Amino acid sequence: MFEGIKNLSEIFSKMGDMKTQSAEIQKRMEMIRVTGNAGAGMVIVTSTGKGDIVDIKINKTMFEADDVKMMEDLIVAATNEALRKAKEAMEHEIKKSIGFSPDDMMNMLKNKGGVDPV
């Protein structure tokens, strides 16, 4: 029981640090670029670490194929991959800055602190 309280105390202490580092993390996330691709590189989507889509490249053969549904599916798949990588990059940057990821914090709250997060 006291171990859970100790972990909660550590979490809340780290949360204060996280607030002060938030602006720095956000700035770094704007600079990070991640890509997602689909169809063996036929569609490539680039996102910032914050999840903003900044570029989409579609191989011109996709337009010649005249298969709109396939192109749409590849764009969605590449975009989802880029956004997944952006989320992973954000978690990595947060963990690097404060020592744990948001998922780690939720797990500690749920499992060790006896608190059921909303």
The 8 nearest C-alpha neighbors of each residue, nearest first, counted from 0:
[[1, 3, 2, 4, 112, 111, 113, 5],
 [2, 0, 4, 3, 5, 6, 112, 111],
 [1, 3, 5, 0, 4, 6, 111, 112],
 [4, 2, 112, 111, 6, 0, 1, 5],
 [5, 3, 1, 7, 6, 2, 112, 8],
 [4, 6, 2, 8, 3, 7, 1, 9],
 [7, 5, 9, 3, 4, 8, 10, 2],
 [8, 6, 10, 4, 9, 5, 112, 3],
 [7, 9, 5, 11, 6, 10, 4, 12],
 [8, 10, 6, 12, 7, 11, 13, 5],
 [11, 9, 7, 13, 12, 8, 6, 14],
 [12, 10, 14, 8, 13, 9, 7, 15],
 [11, 13, 9, 14, 10, 15, 8, 16],
 [12, 14, 16, 10, 15, 11, 9, 17],
 [15, 13, 17, 11, 16, 12, 10, 18],
 [16, 14, 13, 18, 17, 12, 11, 19],
 [15, 17, 13, 14, 19, 18, 20, 12],
 [16, 18, 14, 20, 15, 19, 21, 13],
 [19, 17, 21, 15, 16, 20, 14, 22],
 [18, 20, 16, 17, 21, 15, 22, 23],
 [19, 21, 17, 23, 18, 22, 24, 16],
 [22, 20, 24, 18, 23, 19, 17, 25],
 [21, 23, 25, 24, 20, 26, 19, 18],
 [24, 22, 26, 20, 21, 25, 27, 19],
 [23, 25, 21, 27, 26, 22, 28, 20],
 [26, 24, 28, 22, 27, 23, 21, 29],
 [25, 27, 23, 29, 24, 28, 22, 30],
 [28, 26, 24, 30, 29, 25, 23, 31],
 [27, 29, 48, 25, 31, 30, 49, 26],
 [28, 30, 26, 27, 47, 31, 48, 49],
 [31, 29, 27, 28, 32, 47, 26, 48],
 [32, 30, 48, 28, 47, 29, 27, 33],
 [33, 31, 47, 46, 48, 30, 45, 34],
 [34, 32, 46, 45, 81, 85, 84, 47],
 [35, 33, 45, 81, 44, 46, 36, 43],
 [34, 36, 81, 77, 80, 44, 43, 78],
 [37, 35, 43, 77, 40, 42, 44, 34],
 [36, 38, 77, 42, 73, 40, 39, 76],
 [37, 39, 41, 40, 73, 42, 36, 77],
 [40, 38, 37, 41, 36, 42, 43, 73],
 [39, 41, 42, 36, 38, 37, 43, 58],
 [40, 42, 38, 58, 39, 57, 37, 43],
 [43, 41, 57, 40, 37, 36, 56, 74],
 [44, 42, 36, 56, 35, 55, 40, 77],
 [43, 45, 55, 35, 34, 78, 77, 54],
 [46, 44, 34, 54, 33, 53, 52, 55],
 [47, 45, 52, 51, 53, 33, 50, 32],
 [48, 46, 32, 49, 51, 50, 31, 29],
 [47, 49, 28, 85, 31, 50, 29, 32],
 [50, 48, 47, 28, 51, 29, 85, 89],
 [49, 51, 47, 48, 85, 82, 46, 52],
 [50, 52, 47, 46, 49, 53, 48, 82],
 [53, 51, 46, 45, 54, 50, 47, 44],
 [52, 54, 46, 45, 51, 47, 55, 44],
 [55, 53, 45, 44, 52, 56, 46, 43],
 [56, 54, 44, 43, 45, 57, 53, 42],
 [55, 57, 43, 42, 44, 58, 54, 41],
 [58, 56, 42, 41, 59, 55, 43, 61],
 [57, 59, 41, 60, 61, 42, 56, 62],
 [58, 60, 61, 62, 57, 63, 41, 64],
 [61, 59, 63, 62, 58, 64, 41, 57],
 [62, 60, 64, 59, 63, 58, 70, 57],
 [63, 61, 60, 59, 64, 65, 66, 58],
 [62, 64, 60, 65, 61, 59, 66, 58],
 [63, 65, 61, 66, 62, 60, 67, 59],
 [64, 66, 63, 62, 67, 61, 70, 68],
 [67, 65, 64, 69, 68, 70, 61, 62],
 [66, 68, 70, 69, 65, 71, 62, 64],
 [69, 67, 71, 70, 66, 72, 73, 65],
 [68, 70, 72, 71, 67, 66, 73, 61],
 [71, 69, 67, 73, 68, 72, 74, 66],
 [72, 70, 68, 74, 69, 73, 67, 75],
 [71, 73, 69, 75, 70, 74, 76, 68],
 [74, 72, 76, 70, 75, 37, 71, 77],
 [73, 75, 71, 77, 72, 76, 78, 70],
 [74, 76, 78, 72, 73, 77, 79, 71],
 [77, 75, 73, 79, 78, 74, 72, 37],
 [78, 76, 36, 35, 37, 80, 74, 79],
 [79, 77, 81, 75, 80, 76, 44, 74],
 [78, 80, 82, 76, 81, 77, 83, 75],
 [79, 81, 35, 83, 77, 78, 82, 84],
 [80, 82, 35, 34, 78, 84, 83, 79],
 [81, 83, 85, 79, 84, 80, 50, 78],
 [84, 82, 80, 86, 85, 81, 79, 87],
 [83, 85, 87, 81, 82, 86, 88, 80],
 [86, 84, 48, 82, 88, 83, 87, 50],
 [85, 87, 89, 83, 84, 88, 82, 90],
 [86, 88, 84, 90, 85, 89, 91, 83],
 [89, 87, 85, 91, 86, 90, 48, 84],
 [90, 88, 86, 92, 91, 87, 48, 93],
 [89, 91, 87, 93, 88, 100, 92, 94],
 [90, 92, 88, 94, 89, 93, 95, 87],
 [93, 91, 95, 89, 94, 90, 96, 88],
 [94, 92, 96, 90, 95, 91, 100, 97],
 [93, 95, 99, 100, 98, 91, 97, 96],
 [94, 96, 92, 93, 98, 97, 91, 99],
 [97, 95, 93, 94, 98, 92, 20, 17],
 [98, 96, 94, 99, 95, 93, 17, 13],
 [97, 99, 94, 95, 96, 100, 93, 13],
 [100, 98, 94, 97, 103, 101, 104, 93],
 [99, 101, 94, 103, 102, 90, 93, 104],
 [100, 102, 104, 103, 105, 99, 90, 93],
 [103, 101, 105, 100, 104, 106, 99, 90],
 [104, 102, 100, 106, 101, 105, 99, 107],
 [103, 105, 101, 107, 102, 106, 108, 100],
 [104, 106, 108, 102, 107, 103, 109, 101],
 [107, 105, 109, 103, 108, 104, 110, 102],
 [108, 106, 104, 111, 110, 105, 109, 103],
 [109, 107, 112, 105, 106, 114, 110, 111],
 [108, 110, 115, 106, 114, 107, 113, 105],
 [111, 109, 107, 106, 108, 112, 113, 114],
 [112, 110, 3, 107, 113, 108, 109, 6],
 [113, 111, 3, 108, 114, 4, 7, 110],
 [112, 114, 111, 109, 110, 115, 108, 3],
 [115, 113, 109, 112, 108, 116, 110, 111],
 [114, 116, 109, 117, 113, 108, 110, 112],
 [117, 115, 114, 109, 105, 108, 106, 113],
 [116, 115, 114, 105, 109, 108, 106, 113]]
